[in-house]
Amino acid sequence: MRARAAEIVAAFDPAESTAIFTTRDESTKSDAYFLTSGDTIRCFFEEEAFDGAGALRQRKELSINKIGHAMHDLDPVFERFSRDPRLHDLVSELGLAEPRVLQSMYIFKQPRIGGEVRWHQDATYFDTDPISVTTLWFALEGADRGNGCLWVQRGGHRTPLRERFVVDGGEARLERVDPTPWPSDDAAEPVEVDAGTLVIMHGRLPHYSAPNRSAASRHAYTLHVVDARARYSPANWLQRDAAFPARGFV
């Protein structure tokens, strides 16, 4: 997967888009390049990839924040990994009787400029009733405090959903739905893992990652899975239709 991600980036022409990915300003996600990426494969730049004149500060392969969002459906290498029957068995044990894989992302967390991902809950972006989204986060490189590992609130999956990312008439907005504050810094626990580790997160689990200022990258691959028995909100940013339906693992 790391080799294939490198090939995708090598083939990417920055002239196609200079879209950045950041969670600090959700208004950036109103960009059509992001909102229409659910059925394709696109590259997104790090927030600090460009200088004041709009030129890349470093090589393209060290400037991409992530690739998304339908790699598991459209790329043979990522599809082969993502459709492993063992993942079906795993999420079934977690209670997802009819799993559907909606989104995949390859995250680079680049050296020196790897962007911060603020406190959030994944159910904000994949709202179902009842909440069912489950995140499978695969560490492709070691992750520690130095290179921007995940931080979580232990037991935070029992707290309310705080926000919803809603798209209405082509316009995106972040709605506050519960006043519960985000965890304090002393309530955050680092998830330091070796390459090859799978981290599983409930959709309401608050988590974040700090900027990566080290010389080491922190590559990861993620899948977001929902249960087809749950009602999927028509206001969610990522929508599938009969022409490109969300599929399970098997």
N, C-alpha and C positions, 0 to 999 in steps of 0.2 A: 504493500500500500504506500509506503514512503517513496518507493521508486516511481510508482504510478502518479502520485501527487506531484512529484518533480516534473514528470512529463507534461502534466496538465498545465502547470505554471509556465514551463518552457514554451508551450504552444500558445499561451495567452498573450494577446496583443494589448498592451496598456492603453492603446488608442481607443479600444472598445469602450472602456469606462475607467474613470479614476475614482469610482465609488469607494468610500472607506466604510469600515464597520466599526461602530462604537456603541456602547450601551450608556454612555454618559449623556448623549443627546438623542433621545428617541425620535426626534423629528427627522433625523437622517434616514430613518427607515421608511419615510414616506416616499423616498426616491423610487421611481418605477423600476429601476434596475434591481433593487432588492425585492420589491413587492411582487414582481413577476418571475422570481427565481425559483419558485417551488417545483417547477417541472423541467428544470434544466440544470446545467452545471456552470457556475460562474465564480470568478475570483474577486475577492474584496481586499482592498489595501488596508494596511495598518494606518491608524490615525496620524502617526508621526512619520509616515513614509515620505512625505513631500516637504520641500523647503519653501521659503516664502515666495519663490518665483514659480512654484508649481512643478519643479523637477524632482525626480526621485533622489533621495539622499544616498541611497546605496543600491546595489544590484536588485533587479526585479525579484529574484528568488528569495531575497532577504527582506522583501517589502510587503509580501502578501500576508494578510491576517488570517484568511480562511478561504476554503473552497466550499461551495454549497449549491443547491440543497437537495438534488435528486441523484446523487452519485450512486446510491444503492439501487436505483432503478435503471440508470443509463450507462454506467461504466462497468464492463465485465469484471474487472479486478475487484472493485468495491462491492458489486452485486454478489460475487461469489463469497466474499467474507460475510456480508450482511445477511445472507440467506442461510446461514449455517443452521441446520435443524436443532442444534443444541441451544441456540438462542430462543427458539420457539419453546422448547422444554423449560427453559429458565423463566421466561416471562409468564408462562402458564402457571408455574409454581407461585409466582407473585400475584396471581389472580386475574391476569389478562386472558380471558377465555377466547377472545377473538381479536388477537393482536393485529394492528396495521402499522406499518413503518411509514411515517409521514415525511421525515426529514433526516438527512445525513449531512454532516459537516466534517471537513478536515481542518483542524485548527493548528496553526504553526507556532503561535506565541514566540515571535521572532526575537533573536538576541538584541539587546539594547533598546528596542522600540516596541516590544510586545505590549499591546494595549491592556489597560485595566478593564475588567468586566465587573461592573458594580453589583451590589447585592440584588438578587432577583430570584424569582421562582419560575420554573419552566412552564408551569400551568398558566402563567400570564400570557404566553404566546400560543398555547394549545389548550384552549378552554373547552372542557367537556363536562357534561352533567350526567353522572357524577364525575369528579376529577379522576382521570385515568392515565394521563401522560406519565410515562416512565422513561428516564434517560439512561442509556447505556453509554458510558464514557470509557473508551479504551485508551490507555496510556501507551503511545508508540515510542516514547522516550521517558526516561525517569523524570518525575516531577517532584520538586522540593520547594522550600521557601525561597531559595535563591533564584529560581527561574520561573516563578509565578504559578505555583501549584494552586489547586482548588482550596478554598476555605468554606466550611459549612457550619451551620448552627445545629449542634446535636439536639435531636428531638424536635427540630423546627418544622418537620413535616406535619406536626400536630397543630401548628399555628394556622391562622386564616390565610386565604389568598388575599394579597394586598392590592394587586394591580391587574388590569387586563389591557392587553394591546389590541386595539379595535381598529378595523378598517371599515369605513362607511363612505360609499360613493367615491372610492378611490383615494380617500384621505385617511391617513393613519393618525391615531392618537393613543396616548397612554392614560387610562382611567384609573383613578384611585378608588378601590371598592371597599377597603377596610383600613381604619386608622392605625392599626398595630404598627409600631415602629420597626425598622430594621434592627437586627441584633447589634449590640455594642461590640467594639473591637475585642473586649475581653471574653465575649461569648463565642467568638469564632475559633474553630479548630482546624488546623491544616490537615490536608489529605496528601501526605507525602507517600508516593508509591513508586515502585520499580516499573520499568518498561514491561509491557505484557499484562499489566493489572487491569481488570475490569472494575470500574466504580459504577454502582447502580444508585440512582437518585429518584426518590418520590417527587411528583410534580409540584408539591408544595414546599419542598426543602429549600430554605434560603441558602444561597451559596454565592461566592464571588471569587475572583482571582485578581491579584495585584499586578501592576506592570512588571514586565521582565526587563530588568536593567543589567542582567548578567550576560556573559559571553556564550551561554548555552541556550539553545532553543528548547521548546517543550511541546513536541508534536503530540496530537491526540486526535482520535476519530470518535464521533458521537452519532448515536441514533436516537431519535425520539419516536416513541411507540405509544399508540393509544388503543383503547378497547373499542371495537366496532359496536358493542352493545350500548355504549354511552352516546349521548347526543353531542355531536360535534358542532360547535357554535358557527353559524354562518358569518359571524363578524370576525373570525380568526383570519389572520393575514394569509395563511397558506390554505388553499382550497384545492381539492381534487375533484374531477368529474368522471363521467363514464368513459371518456376518451383516454384518461390517464388515471385510473383508479389506484388508491393506496392498497398495497398488498401486504400479506403477512410474511412470515419467514419460510413457510413451506407451501 
